[in-house]
Amino acid sequence: MTPAPTAAPAVAAPVTLDNCDREPIHIPGLVQPHGALLAFDAQGRATHVSANAPALLGVALPQPGATLAPADFGGDAEVHGLIAAALADTAEGQPQAAEVRLGGRVFDFVAHRVGTEAVAEFELRPVADDAVADFALKAHRAMDRLKRQTSTDALLALAVGAVRALTGFDRVMAYRFRHDDSGEVVAEEKVDELEPFAGRRYPASDIPAQARRLYVVNTLRLIADVQAAPVAVTAASAALPPLDMSHCLLRSVSPIHIEYLRNMGVGASMSISIVVQGKLWGMLACHHRTALQVPYSVRMACDVLAQVLAANVQSLLAREDARRADEGARLRAGLIEAVLHADDPLGALASMIGDIGEAFDAQSVIVAEDAKLVVHGDLPREAATRLVQWLTGPDAPSGPMIESHRLADLSPMLADDAGVWAGMLALRFDELAGGWLVLMRKEQIETIHWGGRPEKEYVSGPLGPRLTPRGSFDVWKQEVRGTSVPWTESERTLGRQLLDEMARANAARMTEINRARTQLLAMLGHDLRDPLQSIAMAARVLERSPADSPDGTAGSRIGQRIQSSSSRMARLIGQVLDASRLQTGLGLQMQFAEVDLSRVLEDLLDEAHTAHPGVSLIKEVPERLLAHADADRVAQLFANLISNARHHGTPGEAVIVQLSVQGDEVHFDVSNSAPPIAPELVPHLFSAFKRQTQPNVRNKGGLGLGLHIARAIAVAHGGTIDYTHADPYVVFSARFPLRPPAG
């Protein structure tokens, strides 16, 4: 860390965590004293030499700036060979290791290339060869057991025990990093005298950004003696750039980190990175109360063990991702099918709202379009309405997907309205109609057991203001509110996929609507031609008829013809207008009031008998049936079903009309004698413009809209229409409540 000037100004600049983040820990110019370091350029010149190298190695060495001579390192061919191999290596940081004997002592010798230089490191081996062999056997057994674990918790619990058995550290902890880069101790093995740290959390600032980078580049790090003074590395020339020690075994660590460890009462430490998909997923952290040098071969066994652990973690995570992807694919397929068969996207989403919430692990789901709103879960409707208003207003972030696990960060108004609801993932599926699918999560109230207060303290020392790590590691509890479980990348991916699928489905639906409109215009032009021609002919006859016709019968017949043709045209135009509103998602206009449905049906049956005296009608109608309904629309529903039965029933057979109340529902059934409808036609019975799929010579003037509109009227009343076949009858049944639900 760069010290402040000795003569500080009257008002010192504030010290922040950025000071620590910018510390150049990869070029400290210092090594730990239990080993020696030398670096050589491509010409074999020694560019850097640690000050302790001659005394520790006990053999002739090149001085800084001198060229490596054959007699250096006691003429050991393996040392010379590995240095040459490191210089020739194309992979930076790849270690070349061997056991060498120098000055009568055994060293673990490791060489690697960095930039254009080879770095040679020598560690004095602290244990006998037979002990190292025993460590290798333990490591092999641990790796075999790791491969058989089926959960990350089991993997980490096994790993801490195996590493402690291999190394002898007093404490081995498994950290798992969270979404905010804080780390939580999820598994621990320790001696009985030590206080347990399992379950404690440590802030992201404990591992600055540049340290995280090094933990990924160099996955195992040993500090053999926290109290030992570091050894300077002498450069051959002041003009040389600092030696990059990112991959070095002996690299000295930041004094901030040393102070951190001393505050914890740690005499030696070792960290092993768990890297998953190139990111620091977790870490095995080892602490000892006194100095402890772990042999290089044992450390490498621990590193390989961690790689096996990381591979198993990645496999488990991939399996979970695959499961979620499969569930998401099924959800998308079902949603697309629903959208393509529904009258509007909102209805399709509403029909699957529970499945959508489950796929995203959301406790409430909102579907909104124009003035329509559907809420699933216990989110208050008023809060849902205000949230959608905010999403469609000018203060909301732009884009098709808006996410937050803390609504207060988006808008104070949302925090005030939402109550316990803190997480939101909002997907805009229709920009023009204001269509939103909003997934909501409740706040996750948790008590965090921090290992000391998460804030670091600023103190003034001999070098002026500097950042000092926490001096106390007593448990400090913090209750966190107003924050939900964050949305995962797989959930965001599923959200984007749903938006893409909805866009494709809407495009297909608009293509179908345009095709239907074209078909409608053609059908309407054909169907209006006959009544228009009748009216025109009647007008010409009236024009030529004498004003004082003796009996007036000709004028009466012509007037009836005009009335009949006009009524037919009005019916066709009314159906077209209703279908147009349904196809564009506007819905039918409704006027609810208290109405006697028996009276409405009786009037319709009288008109039908008058207009079609040859049709036999059998009716079962109560004297009085009061309901809260739209009288004109219900009459339209009744008329469409009766007309459908009359056109498609067996000639000469009666049409049976039944109206009743069962519980709090109105039941209306129309039966006509006919064979079952073909199975391939049943899914399209209530679709618009299906006349060509069901040709009927007795209904040449129909547009195929009657059942489509009848179902829309039933749905608007909170009900349904269904088809069944009760031999020998085709039965269409409408069901709707006496009082439709509000909304």
Beta strands, then each sheet from edge to edge (+ up, - down):
strand 1: 30-31
strand 2: 35-40
strand 3: 46-50
strand 4: 96-102
strand 5: 105-114
strand 6: 117-124
strand 7: 171-177
strand 8: 183-190
strand 9: 201-202
strand 10: 220-223
strand 11: 231-235
strand 12: 268-276
strand 13: 279-288
strand 14: 364-369
strand 15: 372-376
strand 16: 401-404
strand 17: 421-430
strand 18: 435-442
strand 19: 446-451
strand 20: 457-461
strand 21: 464-468
strand 22: 475-480
strand 23: 593-596
strand 24: 617-620
strand 25: 626-629
strand 26: 655-662
strand 27: 665-673
strand 28: 720-726
strand 29: 729-737
sheet 1: 1+ 11- 3+ 2- 6+ 5- 4+
sheet 2: 9+ 8- 7+ 13- 12+ 10-
sheet 3: 15+ 14- 18+ 17- 16+
sheet 4: 19+ 22-
sheet 5: 20+ 21-
sheet 6: 23+ 25-
sheet 7: 24+ 26+ 27- 29+ 28-
end
